[in-house]
């Protein structure tokens, strides 16, 4: 138990240092990896017997939202609006029982919206928050 706590504290200290002192590209990489792992885990929890196409589509859409929110934040809402019909199309045109499609689509869209909005807030805080507060960011002293 002590080992896990010590490891967690060391990882937390490393993550805080990376987020505050590293160049913005490394911060983006850390956020993107966390987003992709979180999207995969969320899909596995909500749809344990779900289709692989649904999971891949949700992971790709979530990663795209993080990338656009980080590098071109003015297009984030457009991407999120376009992604919903694409995800619905993935469910509609995949194989499976028609009776299950509503549940699959609902879980996919709800998970996508939850993760995307949370990650957009995170990328805003990490990307623009320090400048708004007047603090240096990304290894700038």
C-alpha positions in Angstrom: 0.0 0.0 0.0 2.8 2.4 0.9 4.5 1.7 -2.4 1.4 2.7 -4.4 1.1 5.9 -2.5 4.7 6.8 -3.0 4.5 5.9 -6.7 1.4 8.0 -7.0 3.0 11.0 -5.4 6.1 10.7 -7.6 3.9 10.5 -10.7 1.8 13.4 -9.6 4.9 15.5 -9.0 6.2 14.5 -12.4 2.9 15.4 -14.1 2.7 18.8 -12.5 6.3 19.6 -13.5 5.6 18.4 -17.0 2.4 20.5 -17.3 4.1 23.7 -15.9 7.7 23.5 -17.2 7.6 21.5 -20.4 7.1 22.9 -23.8 3.5 23.1 -25.0 4.0 20.1 -27.4 4.8 17.8 -24.5 1.9 19.0 -22.5 -0.4 18.4 -25.5 1.1 14.8 -25.9 0.3 14.1 -22.2 -3.2 15.4 -22.5 -3.8 13.5 -25.7 -2.6 10.2 -24.3 -4.7 10.7 -21.2 -7.7 11.5 -23.4 -7.3 8.5 -25.6 -6.9 6.1 -22.6 -9.8 7.7 -20.9 -12.0 7.3 -23.9 -11.1 3.7 -24.3 -11.7 3.0 -20.7 -15.1 4.8 -20.8 -16.1 2.7 -23.8 -15.1 -0.5 -22.2 -17.0 0.3 -19.0 -20.3 1.5 -20.7 -20.3 -1.2 -23.4 -18.4 -4.3 -22.2 -19.7 -6.3 -25.1 -19.8 -3.4 -27.5 -18.7 -3.4 -31.1 -15.1 -2.6 -31.9 -16.2 0.0 -34.5 -18.1 2.0 -31.9 -15.1 2.0 -29.6 -12.6 3.0 -32.3 -15.0 5.8 -33.5 -15.4 7.2 -30.0 -11.7 7.2 -29.4 -10.8 8.8 -32.7 -13.5 11.5 -32.2 -12.3 12.2 -28.7 -8.7 12.5 -29.8 -9.8 14.8 -32.7 -11.6 17.1 -30.3 -8.6 17.3 -28.1 -6.3 18.1 -31.0 -8.6 20.7 -32.4 -9.3 22.3 -29.0 -5.5 22.5 -28.4 -4.3 23.7 -31.8 -7.3 25.5 -33.4 -9.8 26.2 -30.6 -12.0 28.4 -32.8 -13.1 25.2 -34.7 -13.9 23.0 -31.6 -17.7 23.5 -31.6 -17.9 22.8 -35.3 -16.0 19.5 -34.9 -18.1 18.5 -32.0 -21.3 19.2 -34.0 -20.0 17.3 -37.1 -18.8 14.3 -35.0 -22.2 13.5 -33.6 -23.8 12.5 -37.0 -20.6 10.7 -37.9 -20.8 8.6 -34.7 -24.5 8.0 -35.3 -23.6 6.8 -38.8 -21.0 4.4 -37.4 -23.7 2.8 -35.3 -26.3 2.8 -38.0 -24.1 1.2 -40.7 -22.4 -1.3 -38.4 -23.6 -4.9 -38.1 -25.8 -5.8 -35.2 -29.3 -6.0 -34.0 -31.6 -3.1 -34.7 -33.0 -3.3 -31.2 -29.5 -2.6 -29.7 -28.7 0.4 -31.9 -30.6 2.9 -29.9 -28.8 1.9 -26.7 -25.4 1.8 -28.4 -25.9 5.2 -30.0 -27.1 6.7 -26.8 -24.1 5.4 -24.8 -21.7 6.4 -27.6 -23.0 10.0 -27.9 -23.3 10.5 -24.1 -19.8 9.2 -23.6 -18.4 11.3 -26.4 -20.2 14.5 -25.1 -19.1 13.9 -21.6 -15.4 13.3 -22.4 -15.2 16.0 -25.1 -16.6 18.7 -23.0 -14.5 17.8 -20.0 -11.3 17.7 -22.2 -12.2 20.9 -24.0 -12.3 22.6 -20.5 -9.0 20.9 -19.6 -7.3 22.1 -22.8 -8.6 25.6 -22.3 -7.2 25.7 -18.8 -3.8 24.2 -19.8 -3.6 26.1 -23.1 -4.9 29.6 -22.3 -5.5 29.6 -18.5 -1.9 30.5 -17.5 -1.7 33.3 -20.0 -5.0 34.7 -18.8 -3.7 34.7 -15.2 -0.4 36.2 -16.3 1.8 33.2 -15.5 4.5 31.8 -17.8 3.7 28.6 -19.6 5.6 25.8 -21.3 9.1 26.3 -20.1 9.0 30.1 -20.5 10.7 31.9 -17.7 
